[in-house]
Amino acid sequence: MDALVTTEFLARALGSDGLVVLDATYTSTLPGSAKQEPRADYAAGHVPGALLLDLDTLVDAADPLPSMLPPRDLFEARMAALGITADSRVILYDDSPHHTSCRAWWVLGRFGVEASLLDGGIAKWKAEGRPIEQDTHAPAPTRFEAGMPRTQVRSLAEMQATDEQIVDARSAARFTGAEPDPRTECAPGHIPGSTNIPYGRFFESDGTWKQPDALRAEFEAVGIDLDKPLVATCGSGITASVIAFAAHLLGRDVPVYDGSWSQWGASPATPKALGPA
């Protein structure tokens, strides 16, 4: 399948052998942000046959940083419980302003699972009057073993040593330090030398992805050379995955700094910059 699929494609594909549709909505941990309840929202209505990925718990619970990559055994157990095999065709969607299916795509990719995103998410599906169900499903468990990574990650140490272009997906106000960081333990500002592309710039007003030429223009508008290495960051690794997926649509493999500003901004040992890039 293509990395991005339409609602028309999914409507035709529902019920086909090997297809697994996952609701990848995630509850934002950002202080002050609107709270969502993915389980309740899923129960209230989802794409027919879809399963809840429960991205909230697909994390490293032992790490004090928010939403860090899950350990391998947890990931394998979750995929097995969802009935996913190496031959499954996985389509992800969300109902989140943060486009959290991108994070799910990146997490699945770290463990070798190829997945596609539903363009426009469930909001577009509903707007078109397509069917919604409230039934829950219990797939037959499988045996699942993680494969070779399809996506890349960067650690704090790697970020401190990198000469890659750094693209920050946060809002301009948070990037420049014009407003304080919502996590009180984090300083304002950004990683020195990084460039800001607020993640919303990659989408049309209806929540669908911009066309490739327009995606490329967003990178070029801030001086990013897509022919040179770059890495994505944000507040906690969620919207950085939007940048990684946008680059993926352009044929580029962009790693995500998983700790992002939650780690860099809270560390007394890292330099911080204020103002525009």
Beta strands, then each sheet from edge to edge (+ up, - down):
strand 1: 4-5
strand 2: 19-23
strand 3: 51-52
strand 4: 89-93
strand 5: 115-118
strand 6: 153-154
strand 7: 165-168
strand 8: 195-196
strand 9: 230-233
strand 10: 256-257
sheet 1: 1+ 5+ 4+ 2+ 3+
sheet 2: 6+ 10+
sheet 3: 8+ 7+ 9+
end
